[in-house]
Amino acid sequence: MANEKRGSIADALQRNIVPVAIVVVVILLFIPLPKILIDLLMIVNLAFSFIILLAVINTPRASDFQTFPRIILFQTVFGIGINISSTRLILLNKASASGVSSEQSAMVQAFANIVCGDNIVIGFIIFIILVIVQVLVITKGAGRVSEVAARFSLDSMSQKFFDVDNRLNSGAIDDQEAMRLKDAIRREIDFYSNMDGASKFVSGNVKFGIVVTVVNLIGGFIMGMVYNNMNFSDALQVYSILTIGDGLISQLPSLIISFATGLLVTGTKSDETFDEQLKSDFTRSGYIYVIVGVVLAVSGLILRTGTQFLLIPLGALFVFIGLKLSKQKEKELALIQSEKNKPKEVKKSEDDEKIIMLDPLSLEIGYALIPLVQKEKGAELLERITRIRNQSRLDMGFDIPQIRIRDDMTLDPNDYSFKIEGIEAGHANIKVGYVMCMDTGTVVNPLQGEVTKDPAFGMSAIWLPESQRAEAEEAGYIVADAPTVIATHITEIIKANAAKMLDRQSVSVIIDKVKEKYPVLVNEVLETAKVSYGTIEKVLKNLLAEKVSIRNYTKILETLANYANVSQNVWDLTAKVREALGLQICMQYVDPNEKKLRVIRLSQELSELIANHAVYPPDGSEPYVALDPVDRRKWLSAVDKCMQNVQQMGMLPIIICVSQVRQLVHQSLEREMPGVVVLSEMEVYSAGNSIGVEIISELSEVSEVSEDEV
């Protein structure tokens, strides 16, 4: 029982070691301590400073030691507390002309004896030299380096973030690597900003030590002569020794911390530790040591007067080290040369693979558009492409591939081409320095400009110089600059081709993400219902093909788990998933003001016509409608006339039909009338009372068409 209690206390102390240590440090500033405890704390302070120094030496990058500024503050307050306690001990304890009292700190007496010996003047000189070196050389230099590093790190922050975004958009790195690099930049900025202030702790600690030394000396004289009945020379002898010892034991850890601070802030940003860098820098050439050894040996022969017995052997040692390093370097060079001369195996390099592999998404631009992606020019297009990828992730529910940007000298200077897996999906001509002005019917005073068409929506537009932007906006035009035009075009292409961009790897990422929070659901889908990754991918592709977001992963997977035992047919599962997402799908087309969904109802006759001519391939591929030419013409004519009437009313062409033919209706119209939306009655029903439904027309059979029309 006692052992368990001791164990729990030890565990509690281990978990709270930092708060306990901080409380102890604060207590040191006020409570008198016995000499044995003061000696122990002095040893701990000295050991702690050496540990910090060695940790700094083994830290490759300065920003990796994130806690260093707070450690400096902690160690500074800790040292101040010990210094105050030792000062109290020096002034309160009795001393006499015969020497220092045995009640004084053993560490203080030991350091005083080592430095002073029998000569107090020598001790004071050494102490003053140490303080001057610390104040004028180490602390001041480290503080200046910290200040400059903080300023330059902050000034270069925007450029570093921009470089990371540029590499991300070019495809050189992925999102995770970009996030890691940005976090490293933030840590570096935070570190150097904190170090700029932390260096003041070090310099302040040195000044505090000087003040305490003066106080000890003056206070010792007063205590010795007034309270201990000592004469001036005896008081000077006794309290000077104690002052020097106390000053040295307090300044030595501070000196080590100053040295560690200087080492840390003057370090490079490489991944090698300090000793590895030293080894690399001082072993590049052995002839350096040979030259130094020869100079030392010759100096010994010239100077003589006994110096030859030191200089000549030391010179010979340097010559030996230099020759050994030179031979080692020659062996390394010979090995490298032999590796180069070896016949190379025929294999694909990483660069070759990059040439062969198609980029999932790429934007090729003419040379006149290069300033839009140059960081010196602001790289507006790069920033917009980053926003496109982020917005597409929110809209569609998965990460689209990286968009690689490259210049193409075969394009016209102002042209760009957006490709999906090497196949062009969009092409347009852009004028840099101009704005595209589109008339949506609100223009009062038309302006004269170069006639063009908006590449994203095909609207009529004109190009005007950038200087006429304000004039065009006042006239009622919708104005877009070159980066906006390209970004909007790419966004629409991505939306239209989202299904092509979803691959098996993306599905795996989605499943892993869902599994983190809903492991039971994922296990039920994959293990119990036996739904394969390929089936999930096809269902998600079918949703994206009709511009349905797949962000509601849990609802989709729950539906697959519920109905996979009934049917493994991809199109049946897609229909059930669409019904589960009914509210989400309907809300895309609802009138935002009246919360109504205005639709065209498919008549029973046309529904039967579609159903009677449906073909379901045995391989599970997409079902289709096999109408004869006359019936197909009748069908398309009926839809076209109805859609024209609806569009004249300013409404979206939305057809509602029974669930059994929804997919067939969509398949029969997706090529000739890609803008038509087809919903099933079950999808609208599942939306519940959240929306109202208004049937504005019925799509029924039309009269027989003529032979000429056929």
JOMO-V314565 format. One line per field, one symbol per residue. phi: phi as a letter, one per 30 degrees, with the letter a starting at -180 (. if undefined). burial: # if it has 24 or more other C-alpha atoms within 12 Angstrom, else .. A space follows every 10 residues. Layout:
phi=???
burial=???
//
This chain:
phi=.ddddddddd dddddcdded dddddddedb cdbddddded dddddddddd dddddddccd ceddcddeed dedddddddd dddddddddd ddddbbddkd dddddddddd ddddddicbd dddddddddd ddedddcddd dddddddddd dddddceddd dddddddddd idbcdddddd dddddddddd dddddddddd dddddddddd dddddedddd edddddcchc dddddddddd dddddddddd dddddddddd dddddcddcd ccdddddddd dcbdbddedd dddddddddd dddhhidddc dddddddddd dddddddddd dddddddddd ddddddbddd ddddddddde bbccbdddce edcdddcjhd dddddddddd dddddcjadd ddcdcbdbdd ddeccbbcbc hicdcabacb cdicbccccc jcdcceccad dabdddbidd abcbeedced dddddjddcb deeddddddd edddddcedd ddbddddddd ddddddcbdd ddddddcddh dddddddddd dddddcicdc ddeddddddd ddcdddacdd dddddddddd ceddddddcd dddchcccbc dddddddddd ddcdbceddi dddbccdded dddddddddd dddddddddi cddbccbddd ceddddddcd ddbdddcccc dddddddidd bccbdcabcb dcdddddddd
burial=.......... .......... ....#..#.. .##.#..##. ###.##.### .##.###### ######.##. ########## ########## ######...# #..######. ###.##...# ..##..##.# #.###..### #######.## ..##..#..# ########## #...#..#.. ##.####### ########## ########## .######### #.###..#.# ...####### ########## ########## #######... ..##...... .....##.## .###.##... .......... ##.###.##. ###.#..... .......... .......... ........## ########## ###.....## ######.##. .##.###### #######... ...####### ....###### ##.######. ......#... ...###.... #####..##. .##...#### ########## ########## ###..##..# #..#...... ##.###..#. ###.###### ########## ########## ####...### ########## ########## .....##### ###..##.## #..#...... .####..... ########## .##..#.... ########## #########. .....##### #######... ###..##### ##........
//
